[in-house]
Amino acid sequence: MSERRLVFWGALALLLRPAYVATEIVAAAATTGGYSFVADSVSRLGEVGCSEAFCSPRHELMNGSFVGFGILLIVGAALLHRALGPWARSLLVISGLSSVATGLAPLDQSATLHAIAATPLFVAQPVALLVLGTRLRPGQPRLAAVLTATGFLVAAAALAFVFSGDGTATGILERLALWPVLVALAAFAATTLPRREPAARDRSAQPTKGAVRRRHAQ
């Protein structure tokens, strides 16, 4: 497979990732007992067990999305390694692996294991955005500024999420630490999409052999 094709698939993987938000909405819509995007963590949507107080019937969808969208991040980072650079690529691969592990370790099955699986995601993603922003600053200052600002935002939100415990803003803080990354990386991926080569237009602009002969005959 050509380098252009690999870059295309890598960019597509990152462009698809904002669809993750839809899986949260679909999973949350089926919960019973009340679920709040502001107060409740994303991980509650992946809880396997049910009780009278709360149940997430679509937990398989949520946990599957952690795995699936984590794999998309790994694939995108691996295929866009030249544009990302070694540090950002490695950090995003770690983030993807963390997402996959999170989906395989539901919160209510082992809270400790779930926390261990999810922690790298909240650390590696903001650092990756800051590293990538620094890398792109000379050639793409506007995109670099967006990535850097997003990196600081999600880092602050991640810290606030950790220290909030089970506070009333837990859900919104966690989403501020996760959702903006999806959009920022999709914006970056859009700039890496290979452009169509103007070969056909160039050939059509070149004079035909018959035209060249007529010119010489004149």
C-alpha positions in Angstrom: 0.0 0.0 0.0 1.4 3.4 -0.9 2.3 6.1 1.6 -0.5 8.3 0.4 -3.0 5.6 1.0 -1.7 4.8 4.5 -1.9 8.5 5.4 -5.5 8.6 4.1 -6.6 5.7 6.3 -4.7 7.2 9.3 -6.5 10.5 8.9 -9.8 8.8 8.4 -9.4 6.9 11.6 -9.0 10.2 13.6 -11.8 11.9 11.6 -14.2 9.1 12.7 -13.5 9.4 16.4 -15.8 12.3 17.2 -18.6 9.9 16.6 -17.8 8.5 20.0 -19.9 11.2 21.5 -23.0 9.6 19.9 -22.3 6.3 21.6 -22.5 8.0 25.0 -25.8 9.7 24.1 -27.3 6.4 22.8 -26.1 4.5 25.9 -27.3 7.2 28.3 -30.7 7.3 26.7 -31.4 3.6 27.7 -30.3 4.0 31.4 -32.8 3.6 34.2 -32.6 5.3 37.6 -31.5 8.6 36.2 -28.2 9.6 34.5 -26.7 13.1 34.3 -24.0 14.1 31.8 -23.1 16.8 34.3 -22.9 14.8 37.5 -22.2 11.2 36.4 -19.0 9.8 35.0 -18.8 8.2 31.6 -17.7 4.9 33.2 -21.2 4.4 34.8 -22.6 3.8 31.3 -20.3 0.8 31.0 -21.4 -0.8 34.3 -22.4 -4.4 33.7 -24.5 -5.0 36.8 -27.9 -3.6 37.4 -29.7 -2.4 40.6 -32.9 -0.7 41.4 -31.0 2.5 41.7 -29.3 2.4 38.3 -28.9 0.2 35.2 -27.2 0.7 31.9 -28.7 -1.9 29.5 -26.4 -0.7 26.7 -23.2 -1.2 28.7 -21.8 -3.4 25.9 -22.1 -0.5 23.4 -20.3 1.8 25.8 -17.5 -0.6 26.6 -17.2 -1.6 23.0 -16.9 2.0 22.0 -14.0 2.4 24.5 -12.3 -0.4 22.7 -13.3 0.5 19.1 -12.4 4.2 19.3 -9.2 3.3 21.2 -8.2 1.1 18.3 -9.0 3.9 15.9 -6.7 6.2 17.9 -3.9 3.6 17.8 -4.3 3.1 14.0 -4.5 6.8 13.3 -1.4 7.6 15.4 0.6 4.7 13.8 -0.3 5.6 10.2 0.3 9.4 10.7 3.6 8.9 12.5 5.5 11.2 10.2 3.1 14.1 10.7 2.8 13.5 14.4 6.4 12.9 15.2 7.7 10.2 17.6 6.6 11.7 20.9 3.1 12.6 20.0 2.6 9.3 18.2 3.8 7.3 21.2 1.6 9.3 23.6 -1.5 8.8 21.4 -0.8 5.1 21.1 -0.6 4.9 24.9 -3.9 6.8 25.1 -5.5 4.3 22.6 -4.3 1.3 24.6 -5.6 2.9 27.8 -9.0 3.4 26.1 -9.1 -0.3 25.0 -8.1 -1.4 28.5 -10.8 0.8 30.1 -13.5 -0.9 27.9 -12.2 -4.3 29.0 -12.4 -3.4 32.7 -15.9 -2.1 33.6 -16.1 0.2 36.6 -18.4 -2.1 38.7 -16.3 -5.2 38.1 -13.1 -3.8 39.5 -12.9 -0.1 40.4 -9.2 -0.3 41.0 -8.4 -2.0 37.7 -10.7 0.4 35.9 -8.8 3.4 37.4 -5.4 1.9 36.5 -6.6 1.3 32.9 -8.1 4.8 32.4 -5.4 6.9 34.1 -2.9 6.9 31.2 -5.6 8.3 28.9 -6.1 11.4 31.0 -2.3 12.0 31.3 -1.1 11.1 27.8 -3.7 12.9 25.7 -3.1 16.5 26.9 0.6 16.0 26.8 0.3 14.7 23.2 -1.6 17.8 22.2 0.9 20.1 23.7 3.8 18.3 22.0 2.0 18.3 18.7 1.2 22.0 19.0 4.9 22.8 19.6 5.9 20.6 16.6 3.4 22.4 14.2 4.0 25.9 15.4 6.5 26.9 12.7 4.5 25.7 9.7 0.9 25.8 11.0 0.7 28.4 13.7 -3.1 28.6 13.9 -3.6 24.8 14.2 -0.8 24.7 16.6 -2.5 27.4 18.8 -5.7 25.4 18.8 -4.0 22.2 19.8 -2.0 23.9 22.5 -5.1 25.6 23.9 -7.0 22.3 23.8 -4.1 20.6 25.6 -4.2 23.1 28.4 -8.0 22.9 28.7 -8.1 19.1 28.9 -5.2 18.9 31.3 -7.0 21.4 33.6 -10.2 19.5 33.3 -8.5 16.1 33.9 -7.0 17.5 37.1 -10.3 19.0 38.3 -12.0 15.6 37.5 -9.5 13.7 39.6 -9.9 16.0 42.6 -13.7 16.4 42.3 -14.3 12.8 43.4 -18.0 12.2 43.2 -18.9 15.8 43.0 -21.8 17.4 41.3 -19.7 18.4 38.2 -17.8 15.1 37.8 -19.5 14.2 34.5 -18.9 17.6 32.8 -15.3 17.7 34.0 -14.6 14.3 32.6 -16.1 15.1 29.3 -14.1 18.4 29.1 -11.1 16.2 29.5 -12.1 13.8 26.7 -14.4 15.4 24.1 -12.2 18.3 23.0 -9.4 15.9 22.1 -11.6 14.2 19.6 -12.3 17.4 17.8 -8.7 18.7 18.0 -7.2 15.5 16.6 -9.9 15.4 13.8 -8.9 19.0 12.9 -5.3 17.9 12.7 -6.2 14.8 10.7 -8.0 16.9 8.1 -4.8 18.8 7.4 -3.0 15.6 6.6 -5.4 14.3 4.0 -3.6 13.7 0.8 -4.7 16.1 -2.0 -5.5 14.9 -5.4 -2.6 15.3 -7.8 -3.5 17.7 -10.7 -1.9 15.2 -13.2 -5.0 14.9 -15.4 -5.4 18.7 -15.6 -1.7 19.2 -16.4 -1.9 16.6 -19.2 -5.0 18.3 -20.7 -3.2 21.6 -20.7 -0.2 20.2 -22.6 -0.4 20.6 -26.4 -1.1 17.4 -28.4 1.4 16.0 -30.9 -0.9 17.1 -33.7 -1.0 20.7 -32.4 2.8 20.7 -32.1 3.2 19.6 -35.8 0.7 22.2 -37.0 2.7 24.9 -35.2 5.9 23.8 -36.8 4.2 23.7 -40.2 3.0 27.3 -40.0 
